[in-house]
Amino acid sequence: MAQAETLGVDKDEEDDDRPTDELIHNEELWFPSWPPPNPRAILAEREAYRHRLRYRRYRAPEGIIEDSPLYGLSRLYGLFRLYEQIMADYVINMRNELEVFWWTRWPVCNIPDPGEQVDPERYTASTPKKYEEVPAWTEKVAPLKELLHIPHSQPCTGQLTSLEDKDADPHFRKKNILAIRPNIHFV
């Protein structure tokens, strides 16, 4: 319960899809945090985090204009929003975020290096996959020392158990992250 409270969602509300007035008007849920939580923190309370994402209204932290050059323009926010959607296994929002990249024509190779910010797992899980020219900083990010397993909710597919699993994404595998190959080509 403490972790769910940290993520801004009451554990009792997590199983109820009907929004309460308190949840709808909870301004703490309206804004993303910068930087976003560590992958294991999100995975530990995945449903609660997904619930939190459902009520987010703004695309940048409170008090920050989304296009602020101070935070590397919107591309970096977009990268971290994608990261959150992947960690929460929120496929619809992941696709929506990709549309933002497409419609704003942000070159993926121009995403600024967010820096490790004392969280090598978040940094490594945020590295884009090469379907376009990737930012140079992603090549310098070393694989994680400890395996990071990101569960999925794809129907008719069991959970992955090892990096050798045929459904394990080869790009994540190189970074010692066990994740299913996403059903979109960007990540």
Z-matrix of the N, CA and C atoms (Angstrom, degrees):
N
C 1 1.452
C 2 1.523 1 111.26
N 3 1.317 2 117.78 1 -36.64
C 4 1.463 3 119.97 2 -179.31
C 5 1.524 4 110.56 3 -60.05
N 6 1.340 5 117.22 4 -41.26
C 7 1.459 6 120.04 5 179.91
C 8 1.529 7 110.74 6 -65.09
N 9 1.339 8 117.51 7 -41.89
C 10 1.463 9 119.97 8 178.55
C 11 1.523 10 110.43 9 -61.67
N 12 1.342 11 116.81 10 -38.82
C 13 1.459 12 119.45 11 177.80
C 14 1.523 13 110.05 12 -64.97
N 15 1.336 14 116.69 13 -37.20
C 16 1.454 15 120.90 14 177.75
C 17 1.521 16 110.42 15 -60.78
N 18 1.327 17 117.08 16 -37.37
C 19 1.449 18 120.95 17 -179.72
C 20 1.526 19 111.88 18 -80.41
N 21 1.334 20 118.33 19 -2.53
C 22 1.446 21 121.44 20 174.81
C 23 1.515 22 115.05 21 87.27
N 24 1.333 23 117.99 22 18.01
C 25 1.456 24 121.54 23 -179.68
C 26 1.509 25 108.46 24 -129.15
N 27 1.316 26 116.86 25 131.66
C 28 1.461 27 121.44 26 175.85
C 29 1.517 28 108.64 27 -73.33
N 30 1.329 29 117.40 28 130.02
C 31 1.458 30 122.84 29 -176.04
C 32 1.530 31 111.69 30 -54.67
N 33 1.345 32 117.99 31 -36.02
C 34 1.457 33 120.36 32 -178.76
C 35 1.524 34 111.73 33 -66.98
N 36 1.329 35 117.66 34 -28.11
C 37 1.458 36 121.16 35 -178.60
C 38 1.518 37 112.44 36 -82.46
N 39 1.313 38 116.92 37 -16.64
C 40 1.452 39 121.01 38 -172.48
C 41 1.524 40 112.95 39 -61.48
N 42 1.338 41 119.22 40 -33.47
C 43 1.448 42 121.75 41 -177.19
C 44 1.523 43 112.59 42 -87.09
N 45 1.306 44 118.51 43 -7.28
C 46 1.450 45 122.90 44 -176.28
C 47 1.519 46 108.63 45 -103.07
N 48 1.333 47 117.22 46 117.67
C 49 1.456 48 120.74 47 -179.00
C 50 1.518 49 113.25 48 -78.34
N 51 1.325 50 117.28 49 -13.79
C 52 1.456 51 120.02 50 179.90
C 53 1.523 52 109.31 51 -78.08
N 54 1.328 53 117.13 52 125.04
C 55 1.465 54 118.51 53 179.74
C 56 1.520 55 111.08 54 -71.53
N 57 1.307 56 115.80 55 139.47
C 58 1.459 57 120.71 56 174.25
C 59 1.519 58 107.61 57 -94.87
N 60 1.330 59 116.00 58 158.82
C 61 1.466 60 119.30 59 177.24
C 62 1.520 61 110.38 60 -57.35
N 63 1.335 62 115.39 61 -39.55
C 64 1.464 63 119.76 62 -179.52
C 65 1.525 64 110.52 63 -61.29
N 66 1.330 65 116.86 64 -42.28
C 67 1.456 66 121.09 65 -178.91
C 68 1.528 67 110.73 66 -69.10
N 69 1.312 68 116.52 67 -44.41
C 70 1.463 69 120.76 68 -178.86
C 71 1.526 70 110.92 69 -62.10
N 72 1.311 71 117.16 70 -36.47
C 73 1.463 72 121.14 71 -176.34
C 74 1.529 73 113.21 72 -97.37
N 75 1.319 74 118.10 73 8.61
C 76 1.459 75 122.11 74 178.78
C 77 1.529 76 108.56 75 -79.83
N 78 1.322 77 116.27 76 96.50
C 79 1.460 78 120.99 77 -175.90
C 80 1.521 79 112.65 78 -61.33
N 81 1.323 80 117.43 79 -22.45
C 82 1.464 81 120.92 80 179.00
C 83 1.530 82 110.86 81 -62.17
N 84 1.329 83 117.40 82 -28.93
C 85 1.461 84 121.39 83 -179.50
C 86 1.525 85 112.43 84 -84.55
N 87 1.319 86 117.81 85 -14.97
C 88 1.452 87 121.12 86 -173.60
C 89 1.521 88 113.82 87 -71.98
N 90 1.326 89 117.61 88 -25.33
C 91 1.459 90 121.79 89 -173.14
C 92 1.528 91 111.23 90 -115.48
N 93 1.339 92 117.78 91 145.45
C 94 1.462 93 119.34 92 171.73
C 95 1.526 94 109.89 93 -73.94
N 96 1.313 95 116.26 94 156.98
C 97 1.462 96 119.86 95 175.04
C 98 1.522 97 108.13 96 -96.77
N 99 1.322 98 115.65 97 154.99
C 100 1.466 99 120.44 98 -179.56
C 101 1.496 100 109.31 99 -127.00
N 102 1.284 101 121.31 100 125.33
C 103 1.459 102 124.90 101 -11.77
C 104 1.522 103 110.19 102 -73.73
N 105 1.337 104 117.86 103 165.14
C 106 1.464 105 119.63 104 179.23
C 107 1.530 106 110.93 105 -68.86
N 108 1.324 107 116.99 106 164.54
C 109 1.467 108 120.30 107 -178.28
C 110 1.530 109 113.21 108 -62.20
N 111 1.309 110 114.31 109 161.83
C 112 1.462 111 123.61 110 174.93
C 113 1.535 112 109.50 111 -60.45
N 114 1.348 113 118.53 112 148.06
C 115 1.464 114 120.45 113 -179.97
C 116 1.526 115 113.72 114 -54.39
N 117 1.325 116 116.96 115 -43.05
C 118 1.472 117 118.99 116 -177.47
C 119 1.533 118 111.61 117 -67.43
N 120 1.334 119 117.56 118 -31.42
C 121 1.468 120 120.24 119 176.50
C 122 1.526 121 110.10 120 -66.49
N 123 1.330 122 116.61 121 -41.30
C 124 1.469 123 119.88 122 177.67
C 125 1.522 124 110.06 123 -67.31
N 126 1.335 125 116.89 124 -45.89
C 127 1.467 126 120.46 125 -177.64
C 128 1.524 127 112.29 126 -64.29
N 129 1.326 128 117.29 127 -32.33
C 130 1.469 129 120.86 128 -179.45
C 131 1.526 130 111.40 129 -66.33
N 132 1.314 131 116.82 130 -28.62
C 133 1.476 132 121.96 131 -179.73
C 134 1.527 133 109.22 132 -131.57
N 135 1.319 134 114.88 133 50.05
C 136 1.457 135 121.04 134 -171.93
C 137 1.532 136 113.41 135 -57.80
N 138 1.309 137 117.32 136 -47.42
C 139 1.467 138 120.17 137 -179.19
C 140 1.523 139 110.89 138 -62.62
N 141 1.315 140 116.64 139 -41.85
C 142 1.464 141 120.27 140 178.86
C 143 1.529 142 110.16 141 -64.03
N 144 1.325 143 116.96 142 -39.49
C 145 1.463 144 119.83 143 -179.86
C 146 1.525 145 110.64 144 -68.72
N 147 1.328 146 116.34 145 -41.21
C 148 1.466 147 120.38 146 177.21
C 149 1.533 148 109.43 147 -59.84
N 150 1.320 149 115.66 148 -41.67
C 151 1.460 150 121.12 149 178.18
C 152 1.529 151 109.89 150 -60.99
N 153 1.309 152 115.82 151 -41.78
C 154 1.473 153 120.48 152 178.81
C 155 1.529 154 110.50 153 -62.35
N 156 1.321 155 117.13 154 -43.12
C 157 1.463 156 120.80 155 -179.88
C 158 1.529 157 111.29 156 -62.00
N 159 1.309 158 115.91 157 -31.80
C 160 1.463 159 120.90 158 -179.33
C 161 1.532 160 111.48 159 -61.67
N 162 1.322 161 117.90 160 -28.27
C 163 1.464 162 121.37 161 -176.29
C 164 1.524 163 113.45 162 -103.35
N 165 1.309 164 117.41 163 5.40
C 166 1.459 165 120.26 164 179.06
C 167 1.526 166 109.24 165 -69.98
N 168 1.322 167 116.01 166 133.05
C 169 1.466 168 120.95 167 -179.31
C 170 1.525 169 112.77 168 -108.19
N 171 1.320 170 117.19 169 -24.97
C 172 1.460 171 120.64 170 -173.24
C 173 1.520 172 110.05 171 -119.41
N 174 1.326 173 115.09 172 155.81
C 175 1.460 174 120.48 173 -174.29
C 176 1.522 175 113.33 174 -99.73
N 177 1.329 176 117.85 175 -3.10
C 178 1.464 177 121.98 176 178.95
C 179 1.526 178 108.36 177 -135.41
N 180 1.335 179 117.63 178 158.44
C 181 1.466 180 120.15 179 178.90
C 182 1.525 181 111.88 180 -57.24
N 183 1.324 182 116.04 181 155.06
C 184 1.458 183 121.85 182 -178.74
C 185 1.525 184 110.36 183 -56.96
N 186 1.315 185 115.19 184 134.55
C 187 1.457 186 120.86 185 177.62
C 188 1.517 187 114.38 186 86.04
N 189 1.319 188 117.76 187 -3.07
C 190 1.463 189 121.78 188 -179.33
C 191 1.521 190 108.27 189 -111.69
N 192 1.309 191 116.29 190 127.68
C 193 1.458 192 119.72 191 173.92
C 194 1.517 193 106.53 192 -74.46
N 195 1.313 194 116.67 193 133.44
C 196 1.463 195 120.92 194 -172.00
C 197 1.522 196 113.65 195 -54.12
N 198 1.322 197 118.58 196 -37.21
C 199 1.458 198 121.00 197 -177.89
C 200 1.525 199 113.59 198 -88.56
N 201 1.317 200 117.07 199 14.76
C 202 1.456 201 121.41 200 -176.76
C 203 1.526 202 111.69 201 -59.75
N 204 1.341 203 118.16 202 123.69
C 205 1.461 204 120.21 203 177.47
C 206 1.524 205 112.09 204 -64.15
N 207 1.324 206 116.50 205 -19.95
C 208 1.457 207 120.39 206 178.43
C 209 1.529 208 111.05 207 -58.50
N 210 1.295 209 117.47 208 -32.28
C 211 1.459 210 121.37 209 -178.79
C 212 1.519 211 112.19 210 -110.72
N 213 1.314 212 117.84 211 30.47
C 214 1.457 213 121.08 212 173.29
C 215 1.514 214 113.74 213 69.92
N 216 1.309 215 116.22 214 31.13
C 217 1.452 216 122.05 215 -178.71
C 218 1.523 217 110.98 216 59.90
N 219 1.286 218 115.40 217 -170.04
C 220 1.459 219 120.52 218 -172.72
C 221 1.522 220 113.52 219 -76.42
N 222 1.320 221 117.61 220 -18.30
C 223 1.472 222 119.26 221 -177.27
C 224 1.519 223 111.64 222 -59.15
N 225 1.328 224 116.78 223 -42.99
C 226 1.461 225 119.85 224 -178.53
C 227 1.524 226 110.64 225 -68.81
N 228 1.331 227 117.03 226 -40.21
C 229 1.468 228 119.08 227 173.89
C 230 1.526 229 109.70 228 -59.77
N 231 1.327 230 115.76 229 -43.52
C 232 1.465 231 119.90 230 178.99
C 233 1.519 232 111.83 231 -59.54
N 234 1.325 233 116.74 232 -42.55
C 235 1.464 234 120.72 233 178.08
C 236 1.523 235 110.61 234 -59.45
N 237 1.331 236 117.15 235 -46.80
C 238 1.459 237 119.50 236 -178.74
C 239 1.527 238 112.17 237 -71.51
N 240 1.338 239 117.69 238 -29.95
C 241 1.472 240 118.31 239 174.58
C 242 1.522 241 109.57 240 -66.73
N 243 1.331 242 117.41 241 -40.33
C 244 1.468 243 120.41 242 175.80
C 245 1.523 244 110.78 243 -61.53
N 246 1.310 245 116.59 244 -44.49
C 247 1.467 246 121.86 245 177.57
C 248 1.531 247 110.33 246 -54.85
N 249 1.346 248 116.95 247 -47.06
C 250 1.466 249 120.55 248 179.82
C 251 1.525 250 111.13 249 -61.72
N 252 1.334 251 116.97 250 -42.37
C 253 1.469 252 120.27 251 -179.20
C 254 1.530 253 110.88 252 -64.57
N 255 1.324 254 116.97 253 -38.54
C 256 1.471 255 120.61 254 178.02
C 257 1.518 256 110.02 255 -65.48
N 258 1.320 257 116.99 256 -47.66
C 259 1.468 258 120.26 257 -179.19
C 260 1.527 259 111.27 258 -62.19
N 261 1.330 260 117.17 259 -37.07
C 262 1.467 261 121.18 260 -178.22
C 263 1.530 262 111.74 261 -86.22
N 264 1.331 263 117.77 262 -3.90
C 265 1.467 264 122.84 263 -178.02
C 266 1.528 265 110.01 264 55.70
N 267 1.316 266 115.45 265 46.73
C 268 1.458 267 122.97 266 -177.34
C 269 1.532 268 107.46 267 -105.99
N 270 1.338 269 116.12 268 79.66
C 271 1.461 270 123.30 269 -169.44
C 272 1.528 271 112.67 270 -60.73
N 273 1.316 272 117.57 271 -42.58
C 274 1.470 273 119.85 272 -178.34
C 275 1.529 274 110.62 273 -61.25
N 276 1.322 275 117.15 274 -47.33
C 277 1.467 276 119.44 275 178.88
C 278 1.525 277 111.54 276 -65.95
N 279 1.342 278 116.98 277 -33.09
C 280 1.457 279 120.64 278 177.37
C 281 1.533 280 109.03 279 -61.24
N 282 1.308 281 116.09 280 -45.96
C 283 1.469 282 119.84 281 178.59
C 284 1.524 283 110.93 282 -63.40
N 285 1.325 284 116.54 283 -41.18
C 286 1.467 285 119.83 284 178.78
C 287 1.523 286 111.10 285 -61.05
N 288 1.324 287 116.54 286 -41.28
C 289 1.463 288 120.33 287 179.89
C 290 1.527 289 110.84 288 -66.27
N 291 1.313 290 116.99 289 -36.62
C 292 1.463 291 120.09 290 176.43
C 293 1.525 292 111.10 291 -63.62
N 294 1.325 293 116.01 292 -35.71
C 295 1.462 294 119.17 293 176.85
C 296 1.527 295 110.98 294 -62.52
N 297 1.322 296 116.53 295 -36.53
C 298 1.464 297 119.83 296 177.74
C 299 1.526 298 109.34 297 -60.44
N 300 1.339 299 116.94 298 -44.50
C 301 1.467 300 119.99 299 177.15
C 302 1.528 301 110.28 300 -60.04
N 303 1.308 302 115.87 301 -43.27
C 304 1.461 303 120.54 302 -177.28
C 305 1.530 304 111.04 303 -65.15
N 306 1.322 305 117.19 304 -51.14
C 307 1.461 306 120.69 305 -174.73
C 308 1.523 307 112.61 306 -70.83
N 309 1.308 308 118.42 307 -30.16
C 310 1.465 309 119.65 308 178.64
C 311 1.521 310 111.83 309 -88.78
N 312 1.325 311 115.82 310 -6.15
C 313 1.470 312 122.74 311 177.74
C 314 1.528 313 112.48 312 55.95
N 315 1.323 314 115.30 313 46.47
C 316 1.458 315 120.01 314 176.27
C 317 1.520 316 109.09 315 -79.87
N 318 1.304 317 119.47 316 118.40
C 319 1.467 318 119.45 317 174.36
C 320 1.533 319 109.28 318 -68.01
N 321 1.301 320 115.95 319 125.79
C 322 1.461 321 120.51 320 -179.09
C 323 1.524 322 110.28 321 -59.22
N 324 1.326 323 116.84 322 -35.51
C 325 1.469 324 119.72 323 -177.86
C 326 1.527 325 112.43 324 -65.24
N 327 1.332 326 118.60 325 -14.92
C 328 1.465 327 121.41 326 179.67
C 329 1.520 328 113.86 327 -97.14
N 330 1.322 329 118.00 328 8.24
C 331 1.462 330 119.69 329 176.31
C 332 1.523 331 107.29 330 -66.45
N 333 1.330 332 118.16 331 125.23
C 334 1.464 333 119.22 332 -178.95
C 335 1.529 334 111.49 333 -68.47
N 336 1.318 335 115.65 334 152.26
C 337 1.463 336 120.97 335 177.13
C 338 1.525 337 108.17 336 -68.16
N 339 1.343 338 117.54 337 117.99
C 340 1.462 339 118.81 338 -179.63
C 341 1.517 340 112.65 339 -73.88
N 342 1.331 341 117.15 340 -12.87
C 343 1.461 342 120.32 341 -174.71
C 344 1.514 343 110.05 342 76.04
N 345 1.291 344 115.54 343 157.84
C 346 1.462 345 120.36 344 -176.04
C 347 1.519 346 112.17 345 -68.28
N 348 1.322 347 117.73 346 -32.39
C 349 1.464 348 122.94 347 179.52
C 350 1.526 349 111.52 348 50.00
N 351 1.305 350 116.30 349 41.94
C 352 1.462 351 124.81 350 176.76
C 353 1.530 352 111.97 351 61.28
N 354 1.321 353 118.61 352 24.63
C 355 1.460 354 120.77 353 178.25
C 356 1.527 355 109.71 354 -141.58
N 357 1.336 356 117.60 355 84.69
C 358 1.462 357 120.06 356 -177.25
C 359 1.531 358 113.22 357 -62.98
N 360 1.330 359 118.49 358 -28.06
C 361 1.468 360 119.62 359 179.84
C 362 1.530 361 111.07 360 -69.26
N 363 1.321 362 117.67 361 -46.01
C 364 1.470 363 120.25 362 178.35
C 365 1.530 364 109.44 363 -63.44
N 366 1.325 365 116.76 364 -41.93
C 367 1.463 366 121.77 365 -178.98
C 368 1.530 367 110.13 366 -60.69
N 369 1.328 368 116.31 367 -46.71
C 370 1.459 369 120.63 368 -178.08
C 371 1.524 370 111.41 369 -69.51
N 372 1.332 371 117.82 370 -41.25
C 373 1.470 372 121.05 371 179.96
C 374 1.524 373 111.88 372 -68.01
N 375 1.330 374 117.98 373 -15.86
C 376 1.468 375 121.73 374 -179.35
C 377 1.523 376 113.15 375 -90.13
N 378 1.311 377 118.30 376 -3.35
C 379 1.461 378 119.43 377 -176.89
C 380 1.527 379 110.20 378 -72.22
N 381 1.334 380 117.38 379 123.07
C 382 1.462 381 120.20 380 179.23
C 383 1.527 382 111.80 381 -65.90
N 384 1.290 383 114.86 382 159.11
C 385 1.457 384 121.32 383 178.67
C 386 1.527 385 108.71 384 -97.21
N 387 1.298 386 116.70 385 151.75
C 388 1.460 387 120.55 386 -170.06
C 389 1.532 388 112.58 387 -84.84
N 390 1.312 389 115.00 388 91.91
C 391 1.454 390 122.12 389 166.13
C 392 1.523 391 107.15 390 -118.06
N 393 1.285 392 114.16 391 -9.46
C 394 1.449 393 124.21 392 175.70
C 395 1.524 394 103.12 393 -139.70
N 396 1.295 395 118.29 394 174.33
C 397 1.460 396 120.07 395 176.06
C 398 1.528 397 108.47 396 -67.92
N 399 1.324 398 116.04 397 122.39
C 400 1.465 399 119.99 398 -177.56
C 401 1.524 400 110.21 399 -87.63
N 402 1.336 401 117.11 400 157.09
C 403 1.463 402 119.20 401 176.48
C 404 1.533 403 110.06 402 -59.61
N 405 1.313 404 117.30 403 143.28
C 406 1.466 405 122.17 404 -176.90
C 407 1.525 406 112.46 405 -57.96
N 408 1.335 407 118.20 406 -33.39
C 409 1.467 408 120.61 407 -177.11
C 410 1.524 409 112.63 408 -62.50
N 411 1.343 410 118.03 409 -25.68
C 412 1.470 411 119.17 410 -177.18
C 413 1.525 412 111.95 411 -67.69
N 414 1.325 413 116.51 412 -29.04
C 415 1.464 414 119.84 413 179.81
C 416 1.528 415 111.39 414 -70.88
N 417 1.330 416 116.73 415 -23.24
C 418 1.467 417 120.80 416 -179.22
C 419 1.526 418 113.04 417 -85.24
N 420 1.326 419 117.59 418 -10.60
C 421 1.463 420 120.82 419 -177.95
C 422 1.527 421 108.51 420 -77.04
N 423 1.315 422 115.96 421 118.62
C 424 1.470 423 121.55 422 -178.08
C 425 1.528 424 110.63 423 -74.74
N 426 1.341 425 116.66 424 154.62
C 427 1.467 426 119.46 425 173.85
C 428 1.531 427 110.06 426 -60.96
N 429 1.317 428 115.86 427 152.04
C 430 1.461 429 120.51 428 177.90
C 431 1.518 430 110.44 429 -66.96
N 432 1.312 431 116.99 430 146.24
C 433 1.465 432 120.96 431 177.08
C 434 1.518 433 110.60 432 -72.15
N 435 1.333 434 116.07 433 -39.02
C 436 1.464 435 121.29 434 179.76
C 437 1.527 436 108.43 435 -107.61
N 438 1.325 437 116.61 436 133.46
C 439 1.458 438 122.28 437 -179.75
C 440 1.530 439 110.92 438 -55.84
N 441 1.320 440 116.36 439 132.59
C 442 1.465 441 122.21 440 173.01
C 443 1.520 442 106.43 441 -107.65
N 444 1.337 443 117.64 442 118.36
C 445 1.462 444 122.68 443 -179.71
C 446 1.518 445 108.80 444 -102.85
N 447 1.323 446 116.51 445 122.07
C 448 1.460 447 122.12 446 178.18
C 449 1.525 448 107.42 447 -108.58
N 450 1.344 449 118.40 448 104.51
C 451 1.468 450 120.80 449 179.29
C 452 1.532 451 111.00 450 -64.59
N 453 1.321 452 116.23 451 161.58
C 454 1.462 453 120.87 452 -179.94
C 455 1.526 454 109.78 453 -129.25
N 456 1.323 455 115.63 454 172.02
C 457 1.462 456 120.77 455 177.86
C 458 1.521 457 111.25 456 -127.67
N 459 1.318 458 117.19 457 28.02
C 460 1.456 459 120.09 458 179.36
C 461 1.520 460 109.49 459 -72.95
N 462 1.329 461 116.61 460 130.98
C 463 1.463 462 119.78 461 -177.99
C 464 1.531 463 111.72 462 -66.94
N 465 1.303 464 115.18 463 151.57
C 466 1.476 465 123.47 464 175.20
C 467 1.521 466 113.46 465 64.94
N 468 1.302 467 118.31 466 15.72
C 469 1.462 468 122.00 467 178.68
C 470 1.518 469 107.99 468 -131.87
N 471 1.332 470 115.92 469 123.19
C 472 1.457 471 119.74 470 178.69
C 473 1.518 472 111.52 471 -69.85
N 474 1.328 473 115.49 472 164.25
C 475 1.462 474 119.99 473 177.19
C 476 1.527 475 109.51 474 -66.59
N 477 1.296 476 116.21 475 145.87
C 478 1.461 477 121.44 476 178.64
C 479 1.522 478 109.25 477 -72.80
N 480 1.324 479 115.67 478 144.93
C 481 1.462 480 119.91 479 -178.91
C 482 1.518 481 113.05 480 -118.19
N 483 1.339 482 117.61 481 -17.23
C 484 1.464 483 119.16 482 179.05
C 485 1.524 484 109.79 483 -153.80
N 486 1.318 485 115.25 484 162.76
C 487 1.460 486 120.58 485 178.60
C 488 1.525 487 112.01 486 -65.03
N 489 1.321 488 116.86 487 -19.48
C 490 1.460 489 120.88 488 179.77
C 491 1.524 490 112.75 489 -83.88
N 492 1.319 491 117.86 490 -5.50
C 493 1.463 492 121.91 491 179.90
C 494 1.525 493 109.31 492 -55.96
N 495 1.330 494 117.02 493 137.76
C 496 1.471 495 120.94 494 -176.89
C 497 1.530 496 113.15 495 -62.71
N 498 1.327 497 117.50 496 -24.36
C 499 1.463 498 120.87 497 179.87
C 500 1.528 499 113.30 498 -91.81
N 501 1.334 500 117.44 499 -1.15
C 502 1.470 501 120.60 500 179.99
C 503 1.529 502 109.33 501 -71.07
N 504 1.307 503 115.91 502 134.00
C 505 1.456 504 120.72 503 -179.57
C 506 1.528 505 110.08 504 -67.72
N 507 1.335 506 117.98 505 125.17
C 508 1.469 507 120.21 506 -177.05
C 509 1.529 508 113.63 507 -65.33
N 510 1.327 509 117.69 508 -30.50
C 511 1.467 510 120.11 509 -179.92
C 512 1.523 511 110.79 510 -71.60
N 513 1.329 512 116.88 511 -43.18
C 514 1.462 513 120.43 512 175.23
C 515 1.531 514 109.79 513 -65.46
N 516 1.327 515 116.87 514 -39.20
C 517 1.474 516 121.60 515 -178.98
C 518 1.530 517 110.60 516 -55.24
N 519 1.330 518 117.17 517 -41.63
C 520 1.470 519 120.98 518 -179.95
C 521 1.524 520 112.20 519 -60.10
N 522 1.319 521 116.63 520 -24.71
C 523 1.467 522 121.44 521 -179.27
C 524 1.529 523 111.57 522 -100.26
N 525 1.341 524 117.38 523 11.20
C 526 1.471 525 124.06 524 -179.26
C 527 1.533 526 111.26 525 63.67
N 528 1.324 527 114.62 526 39.33
C 529 1.461 528 122.03 527 175.56
C 530 1.521 529 107.06 528 -118.05
N 531 1.323 530 116.14 529 124.45
C 532 1.460 531 121.58 530 178.75
C 533 1.519 532 108.18 531 -94.95
N 534 1.324 533 116.08 532 107.13
C 535 1.463 534 122.16 533 -179.33
C 536 1.520 535 108.23 534 -146.07
N 537 1.316 536 115.33 535 147.78
C 538 1.460 537 119.50 536 177.61
C 539 1.522 538 109.03 537 -69.82
N 540 1.314 539 115.97 538 151.68
C 541 1.459 540 120.12 539 177.20
C 542 1.526 541 107.22 540 -63.02
N 543 1.326 542 118.15 541 118.94
C 544 1.466 543 120.10 542 -177.52
C 545 1.525 544 111.36 543 -61.44
N 546 1.321 545 115.59 544 154.12
C 547 1.461 546 119.01 545 -179.83
C 548 1.523 547 111.81 546 -84.55
N 549 1.309 548 115.86 547 16.18
C 550 1.456 549 121.65 548 172.91
C 551 1.521 550 106.47 549 -128.52
N 552 1.305 551 116.67 550 156.92
C 553 1.460 552 119.18 551 -172.31
C 554 1.514 553 115.63 552 -90.03
N 555 1.318 554 118.40 553 -10.43
C 556 1.463 555 119.06 554 -176.74
C 557 1.514 556 112.22 555 -74.23
N 558 1.318 557 116.90 556 -45.41
C 559 1.459 558 120.27 557 -170.37
C 560 1.506 559 112.33 558 -91.39
